[in-house]
């Protein structure tokens, strides 16, 4: 038997096994377990009170965007610039 004939015989045998499995009825399984998602509480906004001298606190005067490296943007909140300035 040639190599191609052996491969063809193996392929046909595998096809027969798969078709025999497909024709068998599947036993009913138990009801799938419903995944329970833990609800996260809504993030609470950081409440900062004005400093006694009337200036705004540092947290409210910066954009606050976090970079992957963990640094935060030092531009003003809602800046029009497309890029962030990190320090």
Protein Blocks (a to p, Z undefined) as FASTA:
>chain_A
ZZklmmmmmmmmmmmmmmmmmmpccdddddddddddddddddddddddddfkopacfklm
pgkiacfkopacfbdehiabfbdcdZZ
